[in-house]
């Protein structure tokens, strides 16, 4: 992603926050922001980036939103009795100027608005990924393993529900905030995952997404410093992102965990993440993010791949499977069993996933890895090729194809 695209992605949630705070009308504000971003992509390359990009986007978005609100008021007047539906002046006044909030960060407020209780959990996650994470509808659909058209309809319904709920743009009360926290954390987890391993495209990862997800979780932790799962999620992100520099070669080729140059890992992030999850496990109620962070810590603290304590990882996955029903957990559990006990035992763990319609190319990739370990080279090659055909990520496809080629 270019610095220009990164700037627009960073500004988008702040611009949307400013418009929603001033007007309400989440659905129309989101449309106005998209048009402001489009105007920026058309004008800034030739005219130059303004001194205050956020203020420029807010002003353009504000004017567009005013036009949309005028149209909406006119439509309602045509449909109903005009005398009874005089449009509020603040919605039709020409060209209002919204003050740029400067250093004010309303992203978390926007995050909780997207997780409004009027929405289903799936809609909360999808809308937040779109409005706060800046993901495209196609990327969100890939994260949910559903068709893009289905996801587009879900996001549109979510925006309509926000409008109908009439929620104000402010942090929810503490009790309601706690109710939304599970969805909020899951949203941030998905944003990070999309950044760490892109669901499609030519790049394996998107550093701006992982960085933004970590920043947002740090912000949530400031609000809830004693919440063990918030700490667990932040630790998981830090411990995982610490390996980013070693995950690809200079030409973008994927490097698996066992073959990475661990001297390139971010030791400061590992130390911070390990300390954070250890503290959370010692004094808070156990949750799935803490367990996943503990697994990541076992990997990160091994000096060499062969020093990894796979039996401890298997034990942690046993605990994690008691907390969540997720096929990716079972998939990773199979890898751990294969490493700790043997590939045949790992393949046995995979069997229940054969009929799980939530699975993707990673089932075949794991099967191929375990088959190769067991010595069944022909079957391993076929699974690598099948996994390569199913993935939409070019780095993953190239890696899986190379694994198959080496077994020819």
C-alpha positions as a Markdown table, in Angstrom:
| # | Residue | x | y | z |
|---|---|---|---|---|
| 1 | Unk | 0.0 | 0.0 | 0.0 |
| 2 | Unk | 1.3 | 3.4 | -1.0 |
| 3 | Unk | 1.8 | 6.2 | 1.6 |
| 4 | Unk | -1.1 | 8.1 | -0.2 |
| 5 | Unk | -3.5 | 5.1 | 0.3 |
| 6 | Unk | -2.3 | 4.6 | 3.8 |
| 7 | Unk | -3.1 | 8.3 | 4.6 |
| 8 | Unk | -6.6 | 7.9 | 3.3 |
| 9 | Unk | -7.2 | 4.7 | 5.3 |
| 10 | Unk | -5.9 | 6.3 | 8.5 |
| 11 | Unk | -8.1 | 9.4 | 8.0 |
| 12 | Unk | -11.3 | 7.6 | 7.0 |
| 13 | Unk | -12.6 | 6.5 | 10.5 |
| 14 | Unk | -11.8 | 9.9 | 11.9 |
| 15 | Unk | -13.7 | 11.7 | 9.1 |
| 16 | Unk | -16.6 | 9.3 | 9.6 |
| 17 | Unk | -16.6 | 9.9 | 13.3 |
| 18 | Unk | -16.7 | 13.7 | 12.8 |
| 19 | Unk | -19.7 | 13.5 | 10.5 |
| 20 | Unk | -21.6 | 11.0 | 12.6 |
| 21 | Unk | -20.9 | 13.1 | 15.8 |
| 22 | Unk | -22.2 | 16.2 | 14.1 |
| 23 | Unk | -25.2 | 14.8 | 12.1 |
| 24 | Unk | -26.0 | 11.4 | 13.3 |
| 25 | Unk | -27.2 | 9.5 | 10.1 |
| 26 | Unk | -24.5 | 6.8 | 10.1 |
| 27 | Unk | -25.7 | 5.4 | 6.8 |
| 28 | Unk | -25.5 | 8.7 | 4.9 |
| 29 | Unk | -22.3 | 9.8 | 6.6 |
| 30 | Unk | -20.6 | 6.6 | 5.5 |
| 31 | Unk | -21.6 | 7.2 | 1.9 |
| 32 | Unk | -20.4 | 10.8 | 2.1 |
| 33 | Unk | -17.0 | 9.8 | 3.5 |
| 34 | Unk | -16.6 | 7.3 | 0.6 |
| 35 | Unk | -17.3 | 10.1 | -1.9 |
| 36 | Unk | -14.9 | 12.4 | 0.0 |
| 37 | Unk | -12.2 | 9.8 | -0.3 |
| 38 | Unk | -12.9 | 9.3 | -4.0 |
| 39 | Unk | -12.6 | 13.1 | -4.5 |
| 40 | Unk | -9.2 | 13.0 | -2.7 |
| 41 | Unk | -7.9 | 10.2 | -4.9 |
| 42 | Unk | -8.9 | 12.3 | -8.0 |
| 43 | Unk | -7.6 | 15.7 | -6.8 |
| 44 | Unk | -4.6 | 15.2 | -4.4 |
| 45 | Unk | -2.3 | 13.5 | -6.9 |
| 46 | Unk | -2.3 | 16.6 | -9.2 |
| 47 | Unk | -3.1 | 19.4 | -6.7 |
| 48 | Unk | -1.0 | 18.0 | -3.8 |
| 49 | Unk | -2.0 | 16.7 | -0.4 |
| 50 | Unk | -3.5 | 19.6 | 1.7 |
| 51 | Unk | -1.8 | 20.8 | 4.9 |
| 52 | Unk | -4.8 | 19.4 | 6.9 |
| 53 | Unk | -5.9 | 16.3 | 5.1 |
| 54 | Unk | -8.5 | 15.4 | 7.7 |
| 55 | Unk | -10.0 | 18.9 | 7.7 |
| 56 | Unk | -10.2 | 18.8 | 3.8 |
| 57 | Unk | -12.0 | 15.4 | 3.9 |
| 58 | Unk | -14.4 | 16.6 | 6.6 |
| 59 | Unk | -15.4 | 19.7 | 4.7 |
| 60 | Unk | -15.9 | 17.7 | 1.4 |
| 61 | Unk | -17.8 | 15.0 | 3.3 |
| 62 | Unk | -19.9 | 17.6 | 5.1 |
| 63 | Unk | -21.0 | 19.3 | 1.9 |
| 64 | Unk | -21.9 | 15.9 | 0.3 |
| 65 | Unk | -23.8 | 14.8 | 3.4 |
| 66 | Unk | -25.7 | 18.1 | 3.4 |
| 67 | Unk | -26.7 | 17.3 | -0.2 |
| 68 | Unk | -27.8 | 13.8 | 0.8 |
| 69 | Unk | -29.8 | 15.1 | 3.7 |
| 70 | Unk | -31.5 | 17.7 | 1.5 |
| 71 | Unk | -32.5 | 14.9 | -1.0 |
| 72 | Unk | -33.7 | 12.7 | 1.9 |
| 73 | Unk | -35.9 | 15.6 | 3.3 |
| 74 | Unk | -37.2 | 16.3 | -0.2 |
| 75 | Unk | -38.1 | 12.7 | -0.7 |
| 76 | Unk | -40.0 | 12.5 | 2.6 |
| 77 | Unk | -41.9 | 15.7 | 1.8 |
| 78 | Unk | -43.0 | 14.3 | -1.5 |
| 79 | Unk | -44.1 | 11.0 | 0.1 |
| 80 | Unk | -45.9 | 12.5 | 3.1 |
| 81 | Unk | -47.7 | 15.7 | 4.1 |
| 82 | Unk | -45.2 | 18.5 | 3.6 |
| 83 | Unk | -46.8 | 20.7 | 6.2 |
| 84 | Unk | -46.2 | 18.1 | 8.9 |
| 85 | Unk | -42.6 | 17.3 | 7.9 |
| 86 | Unk | -40.8 | 20.6 | 7.7 |
| 87 | Unk | -37.1 | 19.6 | 7.5 |
| 88 | Unk | -34.9 | 20.6 | 10.5 |
| 89 | Unk | -32.8 | 23.6 | 9.6 |
| 90 | Unk | -29.5 | 22.0 | 10.8 |
| 91 | Unk | -30.0 | 19.3 | 8.1 |
| 92 | Unk | -30.6 | 21.6 | 5.2 |
| 93 | Unk | -28.4 | 24.6 | 5.9 |
| 94 | Unk | -25.9 | 25.2 | 3.1 |
| 95 | Unk | -22.3 | 24.2 | 3.5 |
| 96 | Unk | -21.8 | 23.9 | 7.3 |
| 97 | Unk | -18.2 | 23.8 | 8.4 |
| 98 | Unk | -17.4 | 21.1 | 11.0 |
| 99 | Unk | -14.4 | 21.9 | 13.2 |
| 100 | Unk | -11.5 | 19.5 | 12.7 |
| 101 | Unk | -11.2 | 17.7 | 16.1 |
| 102 | Unk | -7.4 | 17.8 | 15.8 |
| 103 | Unk | -5.8 | 15.3 | 18.0 |
| 104 | Unk | -9.2 | 13.9 | 19.2 |
| 105 | Unk | -9.5 | 10.2 | 18.4 |
| 106 | Unk | -13.1 | 9.1 | 18.1 |
| 107 | Unk | -12.2 | 5.7 | 16.5 |
| 108 | Unk | -13.2 | 3.8 | 19.7 |
| 109 | Unk | -16.5 | 5.6 | 19.9 |
| 110 | Unk | -17.1 | 4.6 | 16.3 |
| 111 | Unk | -16.1 | 1.1 | 17.1 |
| 112 | Unk | -18.7 | 0.8 | 19.8 |
| 113 | Unk | -21.4 | 2.4 | 17.6 |
| 114 | Unk | -20.7 | -0.3 | 15.0 |
| 115 | Unk | -21.2 | -2.9 | 17.7 |
| 116 | Unk | -24.7 | -1.5 | 18.6 |
| 117 | Unk | -26.9 | -4.1 | 20.2 |
| 118 | Unk | -29.6 | -3.5 | 17.5 |
| 119 | Unk | -27.2 | -5.4 | 15.2 |
| 120 | Unk | -26.6 | -9.1 | 15.0 |
| 121 | Unk | -23.1 | -10.2 | 16.0 |
| 122 | Unk | -22.2 | -10.9 | 12.3 |
| 123 | Unk | -23.5 | -7.5 | 11.2 |
| 124 | Unk | -21.5 | -5.8 | 14.1 |
| 125 | Unk | -18.3 | -7.4 | 12.9 |
| 126 | Unk | -18.9 | -6.7 | 9.2 |
| 127 | Unk | -19.8 | -3.1 | 9.7 |
| 128 | Unk | -16.9 | -2.4 | 11.9 |
| 129 | Unk | -14.5 | -4.0 | 9.5 |
| 130 | Unk | -15.9 | -1.7 | 6.8 |
| 131 | Unk | -16.2 | 1.5 | 8.7 |
| 132 | Unk | -13.2 | 1.3 | 11.1 |
| 133 | Unk | -10.9 | -1.2 | 9.6 |
| 134 | Unk | -11.2 | 0.1 | 6.1 |
| 135 | Unk | -11.6 | -3.3 | 4.5 |
| 136 | Unk | -13.4 | -3.8 | 1.2 |
| 137 | Unk | -16.6 | -5.8 | 1.0 |
| 138 | Unk | -14.7 | -8.6 | -0.8 |
| 139 | Unk | -12.1 | -8.8 | 2.0 |
| 140 | Unk | -14.8 | -9.0 | 4.7 |
| 141 | Unk | -16.6 | -11.7 | 2.7 |
| 142 | Unk | -13.4 | -13.7 | 2.5 |
| 143 | Unk | -13.0 | -13.4 | 6.3 |
| 144 | Unk | -16.5 | -14.8 | 6.8 |
| 145 | Unk | -16.3 | -17.4 | 4.0 |
| 146 | Unk | -19.5 | -16.0 | 2.4 |
| 147 | Unk | -20.2 | -14.6 | -1.2 |
| 148 | Unk | -19.4 | -10.9 | -1.7 |
| 149 | Unk | -23.0 | -10.1 | -2.6 |
| 150 | Unk | -24.2 | -11.7 | 0.7 |
| 151 | Unk | -21.7 | -9.5 | 2.7 |
| 152 | Unk | -22.7 | -6.4 | 0.8 |
| 153 | Unk | -26.4 | -7.0 | 1.7 |
| 154 | Unk | -25.4 | -7.6 | 5.3 |
| 155 | Unk | -23.5 | -4.3 | 5.6 |
| 156 | Unk | -26.3 | -2.4 | 4.0 |
| 157 | Unk | -28.8 | -3.8 | 6.4 |
| 158 | Unk | -26.5 | -3.0 | 9.3 |
| 159 | Unk | -26.3 | 0.6 | 8.3 |
| 160 | Unk | -30.1 | 0.8 | 8.0 |
| 161 | Unk | -30.4 | -0.7 | 11.5 |
| 162 | Unk | -28.0 | 1.9 | 13.0 |
| 163 | Unk | -30.1 | 4.6 | 11.4 |
| 164 | Unk | -33.4 | 3.1 | 12.8 |
| 165 | Unk | -31.9 | 2.7 | 16.3 |
| 166 | Unk | -31.2 | 6.4 | 16.5 |
| 167 | Unk | -28.1 | 5.7 | 18.6 |
| 168 | Unk | -26.1 | 8.8 | 19.7 |
| 169 | Unk | -22.4 | 9.1 | 19.0 |
| 170 | Unk | -21.0 | 8.7 | 22.4 |
| 171 | Unk | -19.4 | 5.9 | 24.4 |
| 172 | Unk | -22.0 | 3.5 | 25.8 |
| 173 | Unk | -22.6 | 3.1 | 29.6 |
| 174 | Unk | -20.3 | 0.7 | 31.3 |
| 175 | Unk | -22.8 | -2.1 | 31.6 |
| 176 | Unk | -23.7 | -1.9 | 27.9 |
| 177 | Unk | -20.1 | -1.5 | 27.0 |
| 178 | Unk | -19.3 | -4.8 | 28.6 |
| 179 | Unk | -22.1 | -6.5 | 26.6 |
| 180 | Unk | -20.5 | -5.3 | 23.3 |
| 181 | Unk | -17.0 | -6.1 | 24.3 |
| 182 | Unk | -17.0 | -9.7 | 22.9 |
| 183 | Unk | -18.0 | -8.4 | 19.4 |
| 184 | Unk | -15.5 | -5.5 | 19.6 |
| 185 | Unk | -12.6 | -7.8 | 20.4 |
| 186 | Unk | -13.6 | -10.3 | 17.7 |
| 187 | Unk | -13.7 | -7.4 | 15.2 |
| 188 | Unk | -10.2 | -6.3 | 16.1 |
| 189 | Unk | -9.0 | -9.9 | 15.9 |
| 190 | Unk | -10.3 | -10.2 | 12.4 |
| 191 | Unk | -8.8 | -6.9 | 11.3 |
| 192 | Unk | -5.4 | -8.1 | 12.6 |
| 193 | Unk | -5.8 | -11.4 | 10.9 |
| 194 | Unk | -6.6 | -9.8 | 7.6 |
| 195 | Unk | -3.5 | -7.7 | 8.0 |
| 196 | Unk | -1.2 | -10.5 | 9.1 |
| 197 | Unk | -2.3 | -12.9 | 6.3 |
| 198 | Unk | -4.2 | -11.1 | 3.6 |
| 199 | Unk | -7.1 | -13.2 | 2.3 |
| 200 | Unk | -6.3 | -12.2 | -1.3 |
| 201 | Unk | -3.9 | -10.3 | -3.5 |
| 202 | Unk | -0.2 | -10.3 | -4.2 |
| 203 | Unk | 1.1 | -9.3 | -0.7 |
| 204 | Unk | 1.1 | -11.7 | 2.2 |
| 205 | Unk | 0.5 | -9.1 | 4.8 |
| 206 | Unk | -0.7 | -5.5 | 5.3 |
| 207 | Unk | 1.3 | -3.9 | 8.0 |
| 208 | Unk | -1.0 | -0.9 | 8.3 |
| 209 | Unk | -3.9 | -3.1 | 9.2 |
| 210 | Unk | -2.0 | -5.0 | 11.9 |
| 211 | Unk | -0.6 | -1.7 | 13.3 |
| 212 | Unk | -4.0 | -0.2 | 13.4 |
| 213 | Unk | -5.5 | -3.2 | 15.1 |
| 214 | Unk | -2.8 | -3.1 | 17.7 |
| 215 | Unk | -3.4 | 0.6 | 18.2 |
| 216 | Unk | -7.1 | 0.1 | 18.7 |
| 217 | Unk | -6.6 | -2.7 | 21.2 |
| 218 | Unk | -4.2 | -0.6 | 23.2 |
| 219 | Unk | -7.0 | 2.1 | 23.3 |
| 220 | Unk | -9.5 | -0.4 | 24.5 |
| 221 | Unk | -7.1 | -1.6 | 27.2 |
| 222 | Unk | -6.8 | 1.9 | 28.5 |
| 223 | Unk | -10.5 | 1.8 | 29.1 |
| 224 | Unk | -10.5 | -1.7 | 30.6 |
| 225 | Unk | -7.0 | -2.2 | 32.1 |
| 226 | Unk | -8.2 | -5.1 | 34.3 |
| 227 | Unk | -9.9 | -7.1 | 31.5 |
| 228 | Unk | -7.9 | -10.3 | 30.9 |
| 229 | Unk | -9.2 | -10.9 | 27.4 |
| 230 | Unk | -8.3 | -7.4 | 26.2 |
| 231 | Unk | -4.8 | -8.0 | 27.6 |
| 232 | Unk | -4.8 | -11.5 | 26.0 |
| 233 | Unk | -5.8 | -10.1 | 22.6 |
| 234 | Unk | -3.2 | -7.4 | 22.7 |
| 235 | Unk | -0.5 | -9.9 | 23.8 |
| 236 | Unk | -1.6 | -12.3 | 21.0 |
| 237 | Unk | -1.2 | -9.5 | 18.4 |
| 238 | Unk | 2.2 | -8.4 | 19.7 |
| 239 | Unk | 3.6 | -12.0 | 19.9 |
| 240 | Unk | 2.3 | -12.8 | 16.4 |
| 241 | Unk | 3.2 | -9.5 | 14.7 |
| 242 | Unk | 6.7 | -9.8 | 16.2 |
| 243 | Unk | 7.5 | -12.4 | 13.5 |
| 244 | Unk | 6.4 | -10.3 | 10.6 |
| 245 | Unk | 9.8 | -9.2 | 9.3 |
| 246 | Unk | 10.9 | -12.9 | 9.0 |
| 247 | Unk | 7.8 | -14.2 | 7.3 |
| 248 | Unk | 8.8 | -13.3 | 3.7 |
| 249 | Unk | 12.0 | -13.1 | 1.7 |
| 250 | Unk | 13.1 | -10.1 | -0.2 |
| 251 | Unk | 11.0 | -11.0 | -3.2 |
| 252 | Unk | 7.9 | -11.6 | -1.1 |
| 253 | Unk | 8.1 | -15.4 | -0.9 |
| 254 | Unk | 6.4 | -16.9 | 2.2 |
| 255 | Unk | 8.7 | -18.4 | 4.8 |
| 256 | Unk | 7.1 | -20.9 | 7.2 |
| 257 | Unk | 7.6 | -20.5 | 10.9 |
| 258 | Unk | 10.0 | -23.4 | 11.2 |
| 259 | Unk | 12.3 | -21.9 | 8.6 |
| 260 | Unk | 12.3 | -18.2 | 9.7 |
| 261 | Unk | 15.4 | -16.3 | 10.8 |
| 262 | Unk | 14.4 | -15.7 | 14.4 |
| 263 | Unk | 17.0 | -13.0 | 14.8 |
| 264 | Unk | 14.7 | -10.9 | 12.8 |
| 265 | Unk | 11.9 | -11.3 | 15.3 |
| 266 | Unk | 10.9 | -8.2 | 17.3 |
| 267 | Unk | 12.2 | -9.1 | 20.7 |
| 268 | Unk | 10.7 | -6.0 | 22.4 |
| 269 | Unk | 7.3 | -7.0 | 21.2 |
| 270 | Unk | 7.8 | -10.6 | 22.4 |
| 271 | Unk | 8.9 | -9.5 | 25.9 |
| 272 | Unk | 5.9 | -7.1 | 26.2 |
| 273 | Unk | 3.5 | -9.7 | 24.9 |
| 274 | Unk | 4.8 | -12.6 | 27.1 |
| 275 | Unk | 4.7 | -10.4 | 30.2 |
| 276 | Unk | 1.2 | -9.2 | 29.4 |
| 277 | Unk | -0.3 | -12.7 | 28.9 |
| 278 | Unk | 1.5 | -14.1 | 32.0 |
| 279 | Unk | 0.0 | -11.3 | 34.1 |
| 280 | Unk | -3.5 | -11.8 | 32.7 |
| 281 | Unk | -3.3 | -15.6 | 33.2 |
| 282 | Unk | -2.2 | -15.2 | 36.8 |
| 283 | Unk | -5.0 | -12.8 | 37.9 |
| 284 | Unk | -8.0 | -12.8 | 35.6 |
| 285 | Unk | -10.6 | -15.3 | 34.4 |
| 286 | Unk | -9.3 | -17.6 | 31.6 |
| 287 | Unk | -10.4 | -16.7 | 28.1 |
| 288 | Unk | -9.6 | -17.9 | 24.5 |
| 289 | Unk | -7.4 | -14.9 | 23.6 |
| 290 | Unk | -5.2 | -15.5 | 26.6 |
| 291 | Unk | -4.8 | -19.2 | 25.6 |
| 292 | Unk | -3.9 | -18.2 | 22.1 |
| 293 | Unk | -1.4 | -15.7 | 23.4 |
| 294 | Unk | 0.1 | -18.4 | 25.6 |
| 295 | Unk | 0.5 | -20.6 | 22.5 |
| 296 | Unk | 2.2 | -17.8 | 20.6 |
| 297 | Unk | 4.5 | -17.2 | 23.5 |
| 298 | Unk | 5.6 | -20.8 | 23.5 |
| 299 | Unk | 6.6 | -20.4 | 19.8 |
| 300 | Unk | 8.3 | -17.1 | 20.3 |
| 301 | Unk | 10.4 | -18.1 | 23.3 |
| 302 | Unk | 11.9 | -21.1 | 21.6 |
| 303 | Unk | 15.4 | -20.2 | 20.4 |
| 304 | Unk | 15.2 | -22.6 | 17.5 |
| 305 | Unk | 12.3 | -24.3 | 15.8 |
| 306 | Unk | 13.4 | -27.7 | 17.1 |
| 307 | Unk | 13.3 | -26.4 | 20.7 |
| 308 | Unk | 9.5 | -25.7 | 20.5 |
| 309 | Unk | 7.6 | -27.4 | 23.3 |
| 310 | Unk | 4.9 | -29.0 | 21.1 |
| 311 | Unk | 3.5 | -31.0 | 24.0 |
| 312 | Unk | 2.8 | -27.9 | 25.9 |
| 313 | Unk | 1.2 | -26.4 | 22.8 |
| 314 | Unk | -1.0 | -29.5 | 22.4 |
| 315 | Unk | -2.1 | -29.1 | 26.0 |
| 316 | Unk | -3.0 | -25.5 | 25.4 |
| 317 | Unk | -5.0 | -26.4 | 22.3 |
| 318 | Unk | -6.9 | -28.9 | 24.4 |
| 319 | Unk | -7.9 | -26.1 | 26.7 |
| 320 | Unk | -8.7 | -23.7 | 23.8 |
| 321 | Unk | -11.1 | -26.3 | 22.2 |
| 322 | Unk | -13.1 | -26.3 | 25.4 |
| 323 | Unk | -13.6 | -22.6 | 25.2 |
| 324 | Unk | -14.4 | -22.1 | 21.5 |
| 325 | Unk | -15.9 | -24.0 | 18.5 |
| 326 | Unk | -13.7 | -22.9 | 15.7 |
| 327 | Unk | -12.4 | -25.1 | 12.8 |
| 328 | Unk | -9.1 | -23.1 | 12.7 |
| 329 | Unk | -8.4 | -24.1 | 16.3 |
| 330 | Unk | -8.9 | -27.7 | 15.4 |
| 331 | Unk | -6.7 | -27.3 | 12.3 |
| 332 | Unk | -3.8 | -25.8 | 14.3 |
| 333 | Unk | -4.4 | -28.5 | 17.0 |
| 334 | Unk | -3.8 | -31.1 | 14.3 |
| 335 | Unk | -0.5 | -29.6 | 13.4 |
| 336 | Unk | 0.6 | -29.6 | 17.1 |
| 337 | Unk | -0.5 | -33.2 | 17.6 |
| 338 | Unk | 1.4 | -34.1 | 14.4 |
| 339 | Unk | 4.6 | -32.5 | 15.7 |
| 340 | Unk | 4.3 | -33.7 | 19.3 |
| 341 | Unk | 3.0 | -37.2 | 18.7 |
| 342 | Unk | 3.1 | -38.2 | 15.1 |
| 343 | Unk | 1.6 | -37.3 | 11.6 |
| 344 | Unk | -0.9 | -40.2 | 11.7 |
| 345 | Unk | -2.3 | -38.9 | 15.0 |
| 346 | Unk | -2.4 | -35.4 | 13.5 |
| 347 | Unk | -4.3 | -36.7 | 10.5 |
| 348 | Unk | -6.8 | -38.3 | 12.8 |
| 349 | Unk | -7.5 | -34.9 | 14.4 |
| 350 | Unk | -8.4 | -33.6 | 10.9 |
| 351 | Unk | -11.1 | -36.1 | 10.2 |
| 352 | Unk | -14.0 | -34.2 | 11.8 |
| 353 | Unk | -13.2 | -31.2 | 9.7 |
| 354 | Unk | -13.9 | -33.0 | 6.4 |
| 355 | Unk | -17.6 | -32.2 | 6.5 |
| 356 | Unk | -17.2 | -28.7 | 8.0 |
| 357 | Unk | -18.3 | -26.2 | 5.4 |
| 358 | Unk | -16.4 | -23.4 | 7.1 |
| 359 | Unk | -13.1 | -24.8 | 6.0 |
| 360 | Unk | -10.9 | -23.3 | 3.2 |
| 361 | Unk | -7.6 | -24.1 | 1.5 |
| 362 | Unk | -5.8 | -24.4 | 4.9 |
| 363 | Unk | -7.4 | -27.8 | 5.5 |
| 364 | Unk | -5.6 | -29.2 | 2.4 |
| 365 | Unk | -2.4 | -27.4 | 3.3 |
| 366 | Unk | -2.3 | -28.9 | 6.8 |
| 367 | Unk | -3.2 | -32.4 | 5.4 |
| 368 | Unk | -0.4 | -32.0 | 2.8 |
| 369 | Unk | 2.1 | -31.1 | 5.6 |
| 370 | Unk | 1.1 | -34.1 | 7.7 |
| 371 | Unk | 1.1 | -36.5 | 4.7 |
| 372 | Unk | 4.6 | -35.3 | 3.8 |
| 373 | Unk | 5.7 | -36.0 | 7.4 |
| 374 | Unk | 4.3 | -39.5 | 7.2 |
| 375 | Unk | 6.2 | -40.3 | 4.0 |
| 376 | Unk | 3.1 | -40.4 | 1.7 |
| 377 | Unk | 4.7 | -38.1 | -0.9 |
| 378 | Unk | 2.2 | -38.6 | -3.7 |
| 379 | Unk | -0.8 | -37.8 | -1.6 |
| 380 | Unk | 1.0 | -34.9 | 0.0 |
| 381 | Unk | 1.7 | -33.4 | -3.5 |
| 382 | Unk | -1.9 | -33.7 | -4.5 |
| 383 | Unk | -3.0 | -31.9 | -1.3 |
| 384 | Unk | -0.5 | -29.1 | -1.8 |
| 385 | Unk | -1.7 | -28.6 | -5.4 |
| 386 | Unk | -5.4 | -28.6 | -4.3 |
| 387 | Unk | -4.6 | -26.1 | -1.5 |
| 388 | Unk | -2.7 | -23.9 | -4.1 |
| 389 | Unk | -5.7 | -23.9 | -6.4 |
| 390 | Unk | -8.1 | -22.9 | -3.6 |
| 391 | Unk | -6.2 | -20.0 | -2.0 |
| 392 | Unk | -6.7 | -16.4 | -3.4 |
| 393 | Unk | -3.5 | -15.2 | -1.8 |
| 394 | Unk | -0.6 | -15.2 | -4.4 |
| 395 | Unk | 2.2 | -15.6 | -1.8 |
| 396 | Unk | 0.4 | -18.6 | -0.3 |
| 397 | Unk | -0.3 | -20.1 | -3.8 |
| 398 | Unk | 3.3 | -19.7 | -4.8 |
| 399 | Unk | 4.5 | -21.3 | -1.6 |
| 400 | Unk | 2.1 | -24.3 | -1.8 |
| 401 | Unk | 2.9 | -24.8 | -5.5 |
| 402 | Unk | 6.7 | -24.8 | -4.7 |
| 403 | Unk | 6.0 | -27.4 | -2.0 |
| 404 | Unk | 4.3 | -29.6 | -4.5 |
| 405 | Unk | 7.0 | -29.1 | -7.1 |
| 406 | Unk | 9.7 | -30.2 | -4.7 |
| 407 | Unk | 7.8 | -33.5 | -4.2 |
| 408 | Unk | 7.6 | -34.2 | -7.9 |
